[in-house]
């Protein structure tokens, strides 16, 4: 019990250090802006169809994009899709993709890594060989192929990302569990007759998953970029769906400074979103990783 008291005190100290870390402050500030935009999306960009708020409204049918104006804050794309609306509601799309994929892949990775590290032997060998098979396939190519097979749609993109993004988490947690299972508090739990599931969930995972949390935080931005890239290629979001990659794809036929707004605003939204998560992940690693302390 004294060990956990000391751990809690140390965690509070590190949390205080985190709040004074300039990198963390900037990352959390950027993230707070995105959360506000996502929450207030119906107010900032009222949907024409409340039942389908992610459908970007069209303000006309001109082929040529129109520059920012009082009516269209960020201008319009070809086909007159409202860029401001797409950027605002695209924030919700980014959170949905990032959180859902990271949550599912983390659960899979934790389950595989914990079982492999705790039971070792044949269980470890089988699970890690399966993991190696998945890791041997280039991630981006695997996601593109699976998305193509499943069909167009963000739900298909999410399934493909989940299928090929859990392996690093599994290997990271396996290494931590291999070390933790030999600690005295685990041996004491075994001597008390606790079953394996309780030992893993109650005693081992709370002391081994923080590196996984840091890794998951930094993966959110990467996954959003991959999903946006698939939408840009025509494999992700439908044509009129509020997605940053989708809206950037409308600028491919309009190059030059005259049409700068067609790519600047959605690209800026995506870049700052990724930057926010990377800054937070870096700060968490710097503060909580004992090897860097």
ABEGO torsion letter per residue (X at the ends): XAAAAAAAAAAAAAAAAAAABAAAAAAAAAAAAAAAAAAAAAAABBBABAABAABBBBAEABABBBBBBAABAAEBBBGGBBAAAAAAAAAAAAAAAAAAAAAAAAAAAAAAAAAAAAAEEAAAAAAAAAAAAAAABBAAAAAAAAAAAAEBEAAAAAAAAAAAAAAAAAAAAAAAAAAAAABAAAAAAAAAGBBAAAAAAAAAAAAAAAAAAAAAAAAAAAAAAAAAAAAAAGABBBAABBBAAAAAAAAAABBEAAAAAAAAAAAAAAAAAAAAAAAAAAAAAAAABAAAX
